[in-house]
C-alpha cells in the first residue's frame, strides 16, 4: 500500500466506512494527512451519496438509535443499536429534539426551551459544539405559545454549513401567529437575521426538507374566509425566497407534508377521501421543473397501514436496489413500499417498542470547525470530553 500513488490510494480509501478510516489515521502521518484532507473528505462524501452507502437511520424521542440500512435486506428487519454516550446528557431529563442532519452533522436541541440551547454533533467523529445563544426578536408576553424547529443544510456558494432556526409564536387569546427566523453560520460561528417571508410557516408540515440548498415549508394564506397553501423555498446560500408550483392534486385534501427522499423534495398529500399521494419535484430549479407522482396509497392500502390524521406519510429512504421506499406511518410503525408491485411489506423492529421518528443520517468525515475563539468557549462548555466516549459499541 505504501508504494501506491496517492490518487489510487484515495480511490480505495474513499470507498471504506468512516469507522475504518478513523482507525486508519493511525497507520502513518501520510495516511493521517490524506484522510484529514478536505478534498478527501468531500470525495468520500460524494462516493457515499452516489452509491447510497454509509447511511444510517436514527430515531429521535428520548433516545437516539443507529440502524444499518443493510439490515432491511435481512428479512425486512430493523435492528437498532442505542447510542448511550451522546454528548448531551443534560437533555436526557426533557428529551431530545433533532433538526435533522446534513452530510453527517446533526443539529440537536432541548425539547424544553429549544431556542435557548442547541448543539451541532457528528456521531461519526464524536465532535460537537454548542451553538451561541441567540435571542428572538419577538417580545415574550403572557398567553404566548412557542414552537421551535431547526434545520441544517450546506451552503455551496460559501462552502459553509448553516442552521436555520424558526420560532413560531401563537397568542392563544387573540389567535395571532408570528414567527422569527435566524440563520447560524458554522464558518463565522454567529447568527444573523435574514429577510422574512410575509407569511408564517406551518412548522408541523415540513420534515427534513432542505433539498438542493434550500429549506422548504408550507405557508397558509387566509383571505375572504379561504385558505391557500404556498410551497415556499428559502435558499440558504442567497437567503432569498421563491414560491414553488403546486402538483396536480386528485381532489380536496386536509394535509400537506414536505420532506426529502433521495435528494428530491417530496410532498405527501392526504386527501379527504383517505387516499394518499406522494410527489417528487423533478429537475429542481430548471425550466422543466415539475412534480411527479411516485406513490399512491388507495383507500384499501391506507387502511391496512393505518395512516393517522396526526402523523403524515413520511418517506425516509430508498432500499439499496432503489425498488422499495421505507415509509413512516406514525405510531403504527414503518412499512416498505414496493414501487414495482405497488404493495406494502411490514417491517419488524427488534428490541425497541416503538420507532415513530426515523430519519437518515449519512456517516461522514465532515468536521465541525469554528474560529479559534469559539473553540476555547467550546472547551469551557464541557464539549471537549466527547473524544473519550464509546459510540456505536466500539472503543475509538
N, C-alpha and C positions, 0 to 999 in steps of 0.2 A: 504493500500500500504506500510505503514511503517513496517508492520510485514513480508513482503515478503522477502525471501532471495535475495541477490544481483544477483545471477545467473538468477532467474526468472524475476527480475525487468529489467535486461539487455535485456532479450529476448522480453519483452513487449516494452520497450522504443526504441529499435533499429528498430522497425517497424513504427515509427512515422515520420512525416515530420520534416524537420530541423526547420521550424518556431515554431513548438510546443516545440521542445527540447530546443531551445534558451530561450523560456519563462520559461520552467520548471527548468532551472538552478536557478531560484529564489525561488523554493519551500523550499529547505533546503541546508545546507552545504554538506550533504552526496550526495544529487542529483547533486549538482554542481560538486563535485569531480568525481562522476560516469560519468556524461555526458562529462566532460572535459578530462577524461582519454584516453590516446592514444589507448588503447586496445578497448574501446567502440567506439571511432571514426572509427577505422578500421572495427569493427563489423557492425556498421551502414552502412558504405560504401559498405561492402560486401553484406549486405542484399538488399540494393538499386540496386546494379548491378544484383544480381541473380533474383530479382523479377521485374526488369525493371520499378522501381518506382522512384519517386523523380527526374524524368527527366524533363527538361525544354528546350525550344527552344529559341535561341537568334538570332536576326537579326542585322547584322552589316552594317552600311553605315555611316550616320552621327548621328545615334541614335542607342540605344540598346533597345530591346523589350524582355519581358518574355512571353512565350506562354506555357500553361499547355498542356502536351501531351494528357491528358484525353479528351481534347476538340475535338480531332479527332473523337471521337465516338458520338459527338453531331451533327449529320447531316453533318459530314466531314467539320466542320467549325473551322478555326483557329481564336482565339480571343486574339491578342497581347495586352500586357499591357506595356506601355512605362515606362522605367526606367529614371526618371527625375534627380535623385540625385546621379549620379555616381561620384566618387572622382577624376574625370579627366576633370574638367571644362576647363582647359587650352587647351584641344584638340578640344573643340567644334567648334572653328573657322575653322579648317582644316579637321576635321573628324577623325574617329577612325578606326584604323587597328587592327584586332584581330589576335593573334597567336593561336586561338582556345583554348580548355580547357582540363584539366585533373583533375579528382576527385574533381570537383567543383572550381578549380582555373583557372582564365582567365589571359592570357598574352595579354596586350593591349599596343599599341604604337601609335604614331602620324603618320598620313599619310605623312606629310612633315618631313624629317629628322628622319625617323623611327628608325635608328640605334643609334640615339642620345638621345632618351627618351622613356623608356618603363616601365610598371608597372606590378606587379602581384596583382590581385584583387580577393577576394572571395565575390561574390554577396550575399551569404548566411550569412556569419558572418560580412560582411561590413568592413573587414580589407583589407589594401593594403600596398604595399611597392614599392618604386621606385628602379628599378634596377640600380646598379652602372654604371657610364659611362664607356664605353669600346670602344676605337678607333679601326678602322680596320687596317689591316696590309698592305693594298694596298694604295700607294700614290695617292691622289686626283690630277687629271690633267684636263686640258680643253678638252671639247668634250667627257667627261665621263658621261654615264648614269648609274644610280644605281637603283636596286630594292632590298628591304629588307623584309625578312619574318622571323617570329618567330614561333616556335612550342614548346609546353610544354609537358613533359612526366614524368613518375615515374620510378626511378632507383631502382628496387627491390634488387639489390645487395648491395647497400649502404644505403637503406631506405632514399632516397633523391629525391626531385623534381628538375628537370633540365630543363632549357630553351635552346634550340638550335637556334642560330641566323645565318642565311645565307644571305650574301650580295653579289649580283651578279652585276658585272661591265661589261659594254659594251662600247668599244671605237668605236663610230659611224664611224669615218673616216677610221679606219683600220679593222673594223669588228671583233675585238678581244674581246673575252669573258674571264673574270677571275672571281673568286669568293673567298670569305673569310668566314670561318666558326668558330664560337666561341660557347662555352658551359658555361652557368651560373649554378652554384650550389647553391640551397637555403640553404643547410646545412652550407656552407662556406661563402655564400654571396659574391662570387667572380667569375670572368670569367677566362677561360683558352682556349688555342687553341689546339684542338686535331689534330691528323694526318689527312691529307686531302686526299680525293679520287681523283684520277688523272683526272677525267672528271667533268666538271661543271654541276650542277643540272639545269634542266629546271624548274625554280622557279614557273611558272604558271601552272604546271601539277601535283601538289600534294596539297591535301586539308588537312583535319585533319588526317594525315597519320602516326601517332605514334601508332603502334599496337604491342602488345607482347613485349614492352620495346624497340622497335626500330623505328627510323624515316626512312621513305621510300620516295624515289623520283625517277624520270626518268632522266637519263643522256644520251645524244646523242653523239655517237662516229662517226666521219666522217673519211672515208678513201677511196681513189680511187673513189671519187665522189659518194660514197654510204653512207647511214646513218644507224646506228644500235642503237636501243633504249635499254638501260640497266635498269633493275629494281634494284635499289641499296637499301640496308638495312644498316642503321647506328645504332648499338647497343649503347644506351645511358648509359648503365652500364659499358661495357668493352671498349666502344668507338672504336670498330673495325667495318670494313665494310665486306659485302658479297654481291654477285650478285645473285639475285633470278632467278629461272627458269621462262620461259615465258609460258603463257597459249597457247592453240591451237586456233589460230585466224581463222576466217571463210573467210578471204580474205584480200586484201590490205586495210590499214587504214591510216588515217591522224591525229588522235589524241588519246593519251592515258592519263588517269587521275586516280590518286591514292587517296583513301580516306579510312575511317573506317566505317564499318557497323556492329554494334553489337559486337565489339571486334575482328572482322576479317578484314584483309586487303582486300579492294575491288579495282578492276581495271575496269574502263569504257573504252571501245574501240569503237571509232566512225569510221565506215568503209566508204570507198569511195562510196559504194552503198547506203549510207544514213541510213543503219540499225545500231543498237547499241547493243552491248553485254556488260553485267556486270558480272564479275567473282569474286569469293571469294577464298582466299587462305586458304585451309583446312590443319589441322594437321601441323601448323606452326612450322618450325624448326626440324621436325621429319624426320624419314626415308621415310615416306609415304606422305611428303609434296606435295600437288598438287592443281591446280586451278580447281574450279568447276563453271560451267556456271549457274548463278542464274536467270538472266533476259535477254531476247532477245526482243528488240523492233523492229518488222518488219517495212518495209517502210511505211505501212499504219498507224501504230501507231505513228511512229516518226514524220510523217507529222501532225497528229492530235495534238500531244503535242508540235509541233513547236520547236523542238530542234534546237538551233542555232549553227553556226560554232564556235563562240567565247566562249559560255558557254558550258561546258561539262555536261553530265548526272551525277548528283551528288546524291548518296544515302545518306539519312540523318538518318532515324531511322525506326525500325520496329514498327508496331502497337502493342498494348497490347496483342493481340491474336497471333502475330507472322505470320499472314497470309497475311499482307499487308506491303508494304515498301513505306515510304514517299520519293519522288524523287524531286530534284530541276531541273527545266528546264530553268534556266537563267531568263531573263526578262519576259518570258512568264508565270512565276509563278511556282506552285507546283502541283503535282498530287499524288494520292495514286495508287500504282501498286498492283493489286490482284495476288498473287503468284499462287493461285489455278486456277482461271479463266483466267489468263494471259490477264487481261484487265486493263484499267486505269480509275480512277474516279477523277473528278475535285475537287479541294479544294477551298473553299471560305475563304477570309480573311476579317475580319471586321475592319473598322476604319483605315486601312493602305492602302495607294495607291499601294505600290509595295514592295514585300519582295523578294529580289534577293538572299541574303546571309543568309541562315538559317543553324544553326548547333546546336548540342546538348551540353548541359552543365548540369552535374549532380549536384543537390543541396547536399551539404555535410557539415560536421563539420570540415573538414581538415583546420588546421590553418596555417598561414604564420609566421613561426618562423625563426628569424635570430639572429646572435650573438648580444650581448648587445650593442656593439659599433655601429652596424648598426641600432639598434632601436633608439639610440639617433639621428643619422643622419636622420632617417625617420621622427622623430618628427619635426626636424628643417625644413624639406622639405614641411611640411604642410599636411602630410598624416594622422596625428593622428585624425583630426577632423571628419573622416568618421564614427566614432562611434556614432555621433549625428544625422546622416542623416535619412531621411524617405525613405524606399525602399519597392518596391512591394505593395505600398498603405497601409503599416502598420507602425505604430509608435512602435519602439522597444526600 
